[in-house]
Amino acid sequence: MRGAYLDPGKLRHAMELQQAVLTPDELGGQTEIWQTVATLWAHLEPASASPVRRADGEEAEVTHRVVLRADGRVQRGMRLVKDTRIFAIRTVRDLDETGRYLLCLTREETS
């Protein structure tokens, strides 16, 4: 999202904001469970796709820019979920330094 003005009508994607909660398991370890914190309206914009080598092969890393109304609950390390798509939040910043909108740079997780 470029420029200082954002049309609020572009916030048309309902996305769940989720945070990880660690719960003890039967073996003395911990299990990560994602808990929904809020449902937020967002503008979703693809940013880039690039090949990434992993130990088991090559896959694409797909990033998106997600714009939300300012909300103090949104933090790096959380994730946004839209239907079956998961977007890990990598960075959060004020979109235009007015305190109205947040810009989240995300990485879409693939299974």
N, C-alpha and C positions, 0 to 999 in steps of 0.2 A: 504494500500500500504506500503510495508516494503522495506527497503533498500534505498540506496542513488541514484540508477539509475532507471529512468523511461523511457521506450521506448515510444517516442512520438506517435508512431503508435497505442498505446492503447487509445489515446484520440479520440474515434470513436463515441461518443454519442453527438449529437447536443442538447444542453439544453438552454432554455431561462432563463436568469437571470432577476428576477422581484423584484420590490420594491413596498411597500405599499404607496398609496397616499390617504390622507383623503380629501374627498370633502363634502361640506355642503349639507344637504338634506332639503326638504321642511318643516320639523318639527323642525328645529333648531339644529338638531344633525349632526352627521357626518357619512358618508358611506366610508368603506375601499374598494378601487379599486386597483388591482394589475396591475402595468404598466411594460412592458418589457423594460429593459435597454440595453440588448445586447444578442446576441446568442453566446454561448461559446462551445468549444469542450471539452468533459470530459471523464474521465475513471470512471465508476460506479462500485462499489464493495459492495455487501451486508456485513453488519457488525454483526448485531444481531437482534433477534426477541424475545421479552419477553412479557408475559401477563401483562396487566395493568388493575386494577379495576377502573371503572368510576362509576358515580352515576347511570347511566342507564344500567350498565352491565359490562362485561369484554371484552376487545379487545386486540389485539397484538400491541405492539410498535415495529416498524421495523425501524432499523437505517442502514444507508449506509455511506461509505466513498466515496467522490467524489473528484477526482484530476483534477485540471484545470491549464492552464498556468497562471502565475502570472498576476493579474489584480487588480488595486487599487479600482475598483468599487465594488468588492465583499466584503460584510460585513455581520456580524451576524445580524439576523433579516430579511434578504432578503430570497428569495426562488429560487429554480431551478425547472424548469418544463420540463418534457420530455413526449411528447404526452399527455396523460391524467393523468400522475403521477406527484405529487407535493412533493418536498423535501424541508422542512424548514431548513434553515442553522442555526445550533446551535453554531458551532465554526469554525473559520478560522485561519489557521496557515501556515507558510512556510513549505513545505514538507520536504526539506533536508537542510535548511539554506543557499541555494544558490541564492534565489530570483527568481528562474525559475518557480516553481510550487507552487500551493496552495493546501492544504488538507482541505476539508470542511467535518465536521461531520454533518450529516443531519438526520432528522426524517421524514419518509415518512408519509404524511397526508392521512388519510382515510376518506371517506365520510359516 
